[in-house]
Amino acid sequence: MSTANRLLNVLALFTMERPQWTVEEAAADLGLTISTAYRYFKSLVEAGLLSADTPGNYTLGPAIIQYDRQMRLHDPLIASAAPIMHHLATDLGNGVWVLLCRLFRTKVMCVHLESVEGPEYVLDQVRRPVSYGRGQPMPLHRGAPSKAILAHMNFRTVRPIYDSDPGAFGEVGLGDDWDAVKRNLRQLRREGAIVTRGELPGGMQGIALPVFNQQEMVIGSLSVVVPRDRKAELARTMAASLQAAVADIQASLASAYRAEA
């Protein structure tokens, strides 16, 4: 394994469940010598990716925030989608959350969220209506934002994810064997908008559509999340509004790429 990969493995230790590490703990977990672990930590601290606010205890550093800001402002997908999502959230009103998600390894992550009711972190800490908080990885097989991406992925990519936990796919109605999963994913493709209810914590329901790039490859999903008691509205007005928003995002993204060419 290269030094770069080992450095990335150190950085990957810092999770929501375990946000703080010592060099000794990291060395033991990754099977490194203490001297090697110290060298890696030193490099990451110098890059601003880690910091030690208390002696010997490391957390993620300020460079993470710098990169996050850069992504919010300059990522082509977010930059294309954000104003359209804001307009959609304003039109749909209170109790509605508009989420932009994209594939992250074998999970799906919300990269932007719009609501007329305030930042997603306030909603999450106080009322928890949305399971897809920005930056939170979620299962690829569970929830409308994830299924809208999963249904349009190449089956060769999906197969190892399925093999790692076949029962999880069956729990959400995707099939009890691989052939059934493929049939159900093809059906979801044909249906277009995907609606799920109560598949994620919080008792919400969502409707989602895939977002494609110019090569017609799925790069993410746009979804509307609402309380479960708004079923009729979700199936009619919101579906039409979501379809129009996705078309606008894809057109804006294509225009941005043409301008750079």
N, C-alpha and C positions, 0 to 999 in steps of 0.2 A: 504494500500500500504506500502511495506517495506521501510526502510530507504535507502537501496541500490537502489530501483527503483526511489525514490524521488531524489537521487543524480544524477542518470542517466537522469531524466527529466530536472534537472538544466543544465546539460551538453548539452542536446539536444536543448536548447534554442539558442545556438551559431551557427548560420547558415551564409551562404554567404549573405543572404539578411539582416541579423541582427547580425553582428559579435561582437558587444559590448553591455554589459548590466551592470546596477547597481544592487546592492542587492535589493533595493526597487522596481525596475521595475520587477525583477525576482519574488519577493514575490507576487506582485500584479498579475502577469500573471499566476502563478502556484497556487494561493490561499494559500500561506504560511504566517505565521507570520514573521515579520522582524527578530526576534531573531532566528527562525529556519532557515531562508534563510541565515543569516550570518554564522550560524554553518556549513551549507552545503558548502557555498563558502569557508570558512576557510579550510575544509577538502580537497576540490578540489585544492586549492592553494598549500597546503602542499604536495599533490601528484604530483604537477607540471602540472596538467591538466588545470588549469586556472592561469592567472597572471593579476596583476593590474599595468600596466605601468604608468598610471595616477591615482591619488587618487580617489577611488570610482568607477572607470570604468574598467571592467574586460573583458579580451579576452582569447582565448584559450592559453594554456601554452606550454612550451618547451617539456613536456613529450609526447605531440602529435607527435612531430617530431621524437622523439626517437622511438616510437612505429611504426611510418611510415617507418623509416629506417629498423627496424627489419623485418617488413613485406616484404619490397622490397627484402631483402637479404635471408629470411628464409621461407617465405610462400611457401609450396610445389608446388602449382600451378604456381605461378609467377616464382619461381626458375627453374621449368621445362620448362616453356614457353619462358622466356626471350631470351635465346640464339637462339632458333629456330625462334622466331619472328624477331630478329635482322638479321638473315641470310635471311629470307623471304623479309624483307624490303629492304635489300641491293640488292637482286636479282631483285625486282620489280622496284627499282629506284625512281627517283624524282616524286613528286606529288602523292605519295601513303603513306597511314598511316595504320599500322597494329595494331589492338586493341584487347586486352584481357579484357573481361568483365565477371562479375559474378553477381548473384542475391544479392540484398541488400534490405531487407524488402520487400516492394511491388514495388521496382524499380530495375533498372539495373545500375551498376556502372563500369566504366572503371578502372581497377586496374593496367594496364601496357600498354604503347604505345611505338611503335618503328617507326622511320622515318629516312631517310637519311638526312633530311633537318633541324634537330635540335629539341630541346625540345618542347613538346607540348604547354607549356605556352607561348613561343614566337609566335608560330603559332596562338594561340588563341587570344592573345592581338593585334597582328599586322594584320593578314589576316582572322582569324576565319574560317579556312576550315573544322575543325572537331568540331562537336557539342559535341562529347563524350570526353571531356577533362578528364584526370585522376582525379579521386575523385569526379566527378560530377554525381550525381544521374540523371537518365533519365527514362522516362516512360517505363513501361514493354511492352506496346503494340505498340510502335512506333519506327521504325528503324530496320534495319537488325540485329544488335547485340542483341537487345532486343527480337525480334520475334524468333530468333534461340533458345533462352532459353525458352520463353513462350510456343512455340509449343511442347516442350518436358516435360513440367511440368504436374503434376497430375491435372486433371480437378477439383478435390475437392479443390485444392489450388487456382486455377485460378478463380473459380466461385465468391468468395467474392470480388475479385479485379474487376471482370467484373461488379458485382452488384453495386459497388461504383460509377461507371461512365460508363454506357452502351454506351452512345453516343460516347465516345472517341474511342471505338473499331470499331464502324461503320464508323467513319471518316477516318480510314486507311484501310478500306476494309475487316475487319475481321468479319463483320456480324452485322445485325440489331437486332438480338435476340440471346439468349443463344444457341439454337440448331444450328443456322447458324455459330456462333463462333466456336463451337466444330467441325463442319464439316470442316471449313476452317483451323483450327489448325491441324486437322488430315491430311489434304492435304499438309500443310507445312511440316509436318513430313515426308510424303512420298517423297516430292521433294528434301529433303536434304538441299542443299545450298539455302539460302534465299537471294533474291535480292530486294532492295528497292531504290527508287529514290525520293529525295526531301521531305522525311517525317520529316526531322529535319532541323533546321535553317542552312543556309550556302550553300544550293543548291548542296549538294554532293549526291553521291550514294554509297551504300555499299553492300557487299556480305558477308554472315556470315554462319558459321557452328557451331553446338553445340559441347561442350566438355563434355565428360562423365568420371565419376570415375570408379573404378573397379567393383562397384555394378551396373553399367550401369544407374546411376542417373545423370541427367544433372547438372553440377556444374558451367557452364559458357559458353562463346562463343568466337570464334576467328573470326575476321572480317578484311576485307580490305576495306578501304574507299578511294575513288578517285573522281575527278571531274566528272560531269555528261556527259561530252563529250567523255568518254572512254568506251562506252557501249560494243563494240565488244570484246575488250581486257578483260573487266571484266567478261564477260560470258564464255570465253574460257580459256586463259592462267592462269588468276588469280584464277579461280575456282579450276583448277587442282592443282595449287601450294598450295592453302589454304587447300585442302583435305589432301595433303601429310603432311603439317605442323601440322594439327590436329592429324593425326595418330602418328606423332613423339612425340607430346606433351603428348598424352595419354600413349604411351609406356614409355616415360621418367618418367611420374608421377607414373605409376605402378612399375617401377624399383625402384624408390625412396622409395615407401612404402614397397616393399619387403626387401630393405636394412635395414629399421628400424625395421622390424618384428623380 
